[in-house]
Amino acid sequence: MNNTNKNSCERKVFSERDKLLLISLVNSYKHILENKKTDATNVEKKNGAWKEITDLYNANDVCPRTDKQLRKLWENLKQRTRKSDSEMRKSLIQTGGGPPVKSEDNPINERVRSVVPTISYVIENEWDSNSVIPSENSQLQSEPNASQAFIEVTDAQSNMGDIDQDNQW
């Protein structure tokens, strides 16, 4: 009878409570689990951490899970958070033509970002299409605008023509 109860939990979907529990457990081991090193000692530490997380997870009033299931859930949560962040950035640079995209950020994505802050790291570039445009009151207004740059280039080109005429053979 115990065997049938275990089998019924294997295919059970994780509830939001289960996911939040896993995130809180992973948070206490994040310095081990999110370490990018893959040498033998670190892999052994990661496997040990996942076994401890599994024991702590199963000690709660939840459907018992294996460390493989919990590991896969954690990877899926991180992937869904990345996808959500990517879709939000994509919607910011769209040109329009429809209703605005609703930013539905669930508490699970927020918690995953708090555990792994580098999950959706964006390199800021002022010349990129999805960069943040500075406000009019910002300190970056000291740069010349496009019309000033065009006038300076035009003046430089006209002076080049004078130099070419002087150097004729």
C-alpha positions as CSV (number, residue, x, y, z in Angstrom):
1,M,0.0,0.0,0.0
2,N,2.9,2.3,0.7
3,N,4.2,1.6,-2.8
4,T,1.0,2.8,-4.5
5,N,1.0,6.0,-2.4
6,K,4.5,6.8,-3.5
7,N,3.6,6.1,-7.2
8,S,0.7,8.5,-7.0
9,C,3.0,11.3,-5.9
10,E,5.5,10.8,-8.7
11,R,3.3,12.3,-11.3
12,K,1.7,14.9,-9.1
13,V,2.2,18.5,-10.2
14,F,4.1,20.8,-7.9
15,S,1.9,23.3,-6.1
16,E,2.8,26.9,-5.6
17,R,3.5,26.1,-1.9
18,D,5.8,23.3,-3.0
19,K,7.7,25.6,-5.3
20,L,8.1,28.3,-2.6
21,L,9.3,25.7,-0.2
22,L,12.0,24.5,-2.6
23,I,13.1,28.1,-3.4
24,S,13.5,28.9,0.3
25,L,15.6,25.7,0.7
26,V,17.7,26.4,-2.3
27,N,18.3,29.9,-1.0
28,S,20.1,28.5,2.0
29,Y,22.4,26.5,-0.3
30,K,22.7,28.9,-3.1
31,H,26.4,29.5,-2.5
32,I,27.0,25.9,-3.4
33,L,24.3,25.2,-6.0
34,E,24.9,28.3,-8.1
35,N,28.6,28.0,-8.1
36,K,29.9,27.8,-11.7
37,K,32.8,25.5,-10.9
38,T,32.4,21.9,-12.1
39,D,35.4,20.2,-10.7
40,A,35.0,16.9,-8.7
41,T,34.9,18.5,-5.3
42,N,32.3,21.1,-6.2
43,V,30.1,18.5,-8.0
44,E,30.3,16.4,-4.9
45,K,29.3,19.4,-2.7
46,K,26.4,20.1,-5.1
47,N,25.1,16.5,-4.9
48,G,25.4,16.6,-1.1
49,A,23.5,19.8,-1.0
50,W,20.7,18.4,-3.2
51,K,20.4,15.4,-0.9
52,E,20.1,17.6,2.1
53,I,17.5,19.8,0.4
54,T,15.6,16.7,-0.6
55,D,15.6,15.5,3.0
56,L,14.5,18.9,4.3
57,Y,11.8,19.1,1.6
58,N,10.4,15.6,2.3
59,A,10.4,16.4,6.1
60,N,7.6,18.9,5.5
61,D,4.0,17.9,4.8
62,V,4.4,17.4,1.1
63,C,4.4,14.7,-1.5
64,P,7.8,13.0,-1.2
65,R,10.1,13.8,-4.1
66,T,13.5,12.7,-5.3
67,D,16.5,14.9,-5.6
68,K,16.3,14.5,-9.3
69,Q,12.8,15.8,-9.4
70,L,13.6,18.8,-7.2
71,R,16.7,19.6,-9.3
72,K,14.6,19.5,-12.4
73,L,12.0,21.8,-10.8
74,W,14.7,24.3,-9.8
75,E,16.1,24.3,-13.4
76,N,12.6,24.8,-14.8
77,L,11.8,27.7,-12.4
78,K,15.0,29.4,-13.5
79,Q,14.2,28.9,-17.1
80,R,10.7,30.2,-16.8
81,T,12.0,33.3,-15.0
82,R,14.5,33.9,-17.8
83,K,11.8,33.5,-20.4
84,S,9.4,35.9,-18.6
85,D,12.2,38.5,-18.3
86,S,13.0,38.1,-22.0
87,E,9.4,38.5,-23.1
88,M,9.2,41.6,-20.9
89,R,12.3,43.1,-22.6
90,K,11.0,42.2,-26.0
91,S,7.7,43.9,-25.3
92,L,9.5,47.1,-24.3
93,I,11.1,47.5,-27.7
94,Q,8.1,46.6,-29.8
95,T,6.8,49.4,-32.1
96,G,3.1,49.1,-31.1
97,G,0.1,48.1,-33.1
98,G,-1.8,46.4,-30.4
99,P,-2.7,46.5,-26.8
100,P,0.2,46.8,-24.4
101,V,1.5,43.6,-22.9
102,K,0.5,43.0,-19.3
103,S,3.4,42.6,-17.0
104,E,2.2,39.7,-14.9
105,D,5.1,38.9,-12.6
106,N,4.3,36.1,-10.2
107,P,5.8,35.8,-6.7
108,I,7.7,32.7,-7.7
109,N,9.7,34.6,-10.4
110,E,10.5,37.3,-7.9
111,R,11.7,34.8,-5.4
112,V,13.9,33.0,-8.0
113,R,15.4,36.4,-8.9
114,S,16.2,37.1,-5.3
115,V,18.0,33.7,-5.0
116,V,19.9,34.1,-8.3
117,P,20.2,37.9,-9.0
118,T,22.2,37.3,-12.2
119,I,19.5,35.2,-13.8
120,S,18.5,38.0,-16.2
121,Y,21.5,40.2,-16.3
122,V,21.4,42.9,-19.0
123,I,24.4,44.7,-20.2
124,E,23.5,48.3,-20.5
125,N,24.4,50.1,-23.7
126,E,23.2,53.6,-24.5
127,W,23.3,52.8,-28.3
128,D,21.4,49.6,-28.2
129,S,17.7,49.5,-29.2
130,N,16.5,48.5,-25.8
131,S,18.6,50.9,-23.8
132,V,17.1,53.3,-21.3
133,I,16.7,56.8,-22.7
134,P,18.0,59.5,-20.2
135,S,15.5,62.1,-19.1
136,E,15.8,65.8,-20.0
137,N,17.0,66.6,-16.5
138,S,19.8,64.1,-16.7
139,Q,23.5,64.9,-16.7
140,L,24.1,63.4,-20.1
141,Q,22.7,66.4,-22.0
142,S,26.2,67.9,-22.5
143,E,26.7,65.8,-25.6
144,P,26.0,67.6,-28.9
145,N,22.8,66.7,-30.7
146,A,22.6,65.2,-34.2
147,S,22.1,68.6,-36.0
148,Q,25.2,70.0,-34.3
149,A,27.2,67.0,-35.3
150,F,26.0,67.2,-38.9
151,I,27.0,70.9,-39.1
152,E,30.5,70.1,-37.8
153,V,30.9,67.2,-40.3
154,T,29.7,69.4,-43.2
155,D,32.2,72.2,-42.2
156,A,35.0,69.7,-42.0
157,Q,34.1,68.3,-45.5
158,S,34.1,71.8,-47.0
159,N,37.5,72.6,-45.6
160,M,38.8,69.3,-47.1
161,G,37.7,70.5,-50.5
162,D,39.8,73.7,-50.0
163,I,42.9,71.6,-49.1
164,D,42.4,69.4,-52.2
165,Q,42.3,72.4,-54.5
166,D,45.6,73.7,-53.1
167,N,47.4,70.4,-53.7
168,Q,46.5,70.0,-57.4
169,W,49.5,68.9,-59.7
